[in-house]
Amino acid sequence: MTDTSPASAAVAPRGGLNFHVLGPLLALIALVLLGAWLNSNFLSYGNVTNVLARSAFIGIIAVGMTFVITAGGIDLSVGSMAAFVAGLMIIVMNLLIPTMGIGWPLILFGMAVALAAGFLAGWLNGFLIAKIRIEAFIVTLGTMGIYRSLVTWLADGGTLSLNSELRSLYRPVYYSGFLGVTWPIIVFALVAICGELAMRHTAFGRHCAALGANEQVARYSAVKVDQVRMATYTLLGMLVGLATIMYVPRLGSASAATGVLWELEAIAAVIIGGTALKGGYGRVWGTVIGVLILSLIDNILNLASIVSPYLNGTIQGVIVILAVVLQREKKAAD
Amino acid sequence: MGQPAVNRAAISPVPVSPVPASPVPVPLLSAQGISRSFGPVQVLFDLDFDLVAGQVHALIGENGAGKSTTMKILAGYQPPSAGQLLLRGQPVAFGSSRQAEDAGVVMIHQEFNLAQQLTVEENIFLGHEIKRGPFLDKAAMQAESRRLLDGLNCTIDPRARVADISVPNRQMVEIAKALHRKAQVLIMDEPTAVLTERETDILLDLIDRLRTAGTAILYTSHKLNEIARIADRVTVLRDGHRVLTTDAKGLTEDQMAEAMVGRELSNLFPAKTPPGAQTVLEVVNLHVPGLVQDASFTLRRGEVLGFAGLVGSGRTELMEGIVGLRRTTGQVRVMGKPLKPGSVLAAREAGLVYLTEDRKEKGLLLGKNLRENLTLLALDRFTNIRIDTAAEEAALTHAIAEFDIRAGDRTMTAGKMSGGNQQKLLLAKTMLAGPDIVIIDEPTRGIDIGTKQQIYGFIRHLAASGKSVIVVSSELPEVIGLAGRVIVMASGRIAGEVTGADVTEGRIVRLAMGMSDKKAEAT
């Protein structure tokens, strides 16, 4: 094993690496060109804004998911968690109308509730995984069921709707923006930039990667393994809260059907973006591209009537599997 | 070591004429003029090498000399770039290790290829299961496993999970697996690297028996005393060239070492310096539940303190307890101040660091580059919210120079470096935290003699510059050569301490074995 070291370094392909780094970006560019070629409205301001704003919910969550997966974890509960947080937020806001009146203070309070609920839910996942040492898959499978059932129960099987006056006040948070860019897009961009900086340039990001690569080495290197792991889930929980804040003004309601399969879309985006599913290596910008790829496929299928939009899931599934195959080939090349 | 070796030594010199060995025995497996290149880099040059039935042929050389490549070519893991292999005189080309195994050539790797979650029996029969109809014949496989293990004097239960058995026993399982594959040529890559002296004795006895039974054995080790003891022939590689093939008889360890290094080795261990007066570390009644009981000792400034004992005596566990990697009761005081238990970070901040014996699993992130590995322990020194990558690069440049880390390319991953360079990187990483007290567990496991000498020099230099060092090692010459004082552990307790002129192998071994009656019986 030792003797081959200079040799294997010499045979490591240089050109291949670039493709794996740039692969998702090239795929995104190809999709944009395809979309523009199929439909002249594709690059219109309205369509671009629509695609980006819809990407924002999954995108904000997927940035948090990148940290969780990089640190060797997984969180299946984010979709249910978003629905539960949305339901809770709506109920609390509706309840407080008599005391606080309809106005921005109440909306800000509702936002704080959403962030706090997301924080607590994420912290609980992290606590069970890092401190009680239950498998992340099991814990979040459990909480996924719990939050989904809780929101169904809160809505009594139906839909929770925000007071309509309050809703019209809150609506601009989704629909309007700054210099023609809507707020969800701005928030998503900020989250992505902060996430990218945190992943690449802070001790937290480095520790997440170390933890995912080899927990023992991290422990022996004085990394506070449990705290870092809990932090990834808590961060993700808060980002779910943030995504919910952007989501509620869109429809002004929450039901058992809210956020269904968001966890899978978020995980898929992370994997397409080149983060290693087993942890140890993650890149936030890749996740952003992954989210955009998934949204664009959906959008193109809806705009162009070549393939039925019902096949959206099929195409997304193929792409996720393909992304993992490419990752494995990279490993083999190493 | 038991009787057989003594008998052999006594018998073989006497009958000069009827010895069948010297008149051209047909080698079971031989390599003729094999070379191997990886891309533009040639790592093996025109090597001839014979493995003869009933002979142990030792292959020695420094890390990177071409030993592993030679073994991999012989065992079918890699084809040679030029030259050919002969199996019983017939040219043969192994397409895979499986083909080589089918031809009776089996390699036992340094890193075991055992499925941790499967039982011993399941591992031995993996891929060669005995079936009755569509079902596994468990009883037959267990009986056969028992027979194979009994032949190795190994008492483990075939139904035990590999994850639950000790490292030496895993080595025995690997060998049992090879025997079950009807190995006629056995290629052993540093089988004793993870064994204590006693376990090494058992293994060498076993090799002796395999030799008597007619197996051809290729044996590699960095421990030259083993080579002198077990080998019939010795081949020395240096930089991919064969520099020497000769009968082992009459070849001294010094001659082997010089042939490997290509220069005369001056004293392996630098001179010792006397420790200072100040006590820097005090361990008082430390317990690691179930592993270490009631350990107390002190360490002075500038001292090199040795820790000896059998593997499993609790040495590593005690050290891990001291630095906060394990739950403990009792007290650790650094510079007179009590250390917060259970926190590696608190220990590091107090100036106390531990360098693990297991560099691949606990020391380095094999898939990460040198820079990220180097700074992981002391990352906060490079971080002011944002990590200062330029400062990290500068630290790497400095570490490469100071520790003589030979990496072909500074962006390569740690896993691609040789063992010796990994150990130097781990040392650099540990020292980057700026510790006053360094605990080094097995400082030279699996690394070559040239690098060993460098590391010994470095440990001495640390002590001379006022740092304090604890050296935990299974290699007694290492402990004796480095430490002025040696604490010996047995069965989770400190069995005794020797200083000055009393630091001898005899005293240490007696303490390690003799204090506990149970242990003495077992040996």
Interface residues (C-beta under 8 A of the other chain):
Chain A: M1 T2 D3 T4 S5 P6 A7 S8 A9 A10 V11 L197 H201 T202 A203 R206 H207 A209 A210 A213 N214 Q216 V217 A218 R219 Y220 S221 A222 V223 K224 G280 Y281 D334
Chain B: S37 F38 G39 P40 V41 V43 N63 G64 A65 G66 K67 S68 T69 K72 H109 Q110 E111 D189 L325 V344 L345 A347 R348 Y354 T356 E361 K362 G363 L364 L365 L366 G367 K368 E372 L376 L377 L379 D380 T383 I385 R386 I387 T389 G408 D409 M412 T413 K416 M417 S418 G419 G420 N421 K429 A433
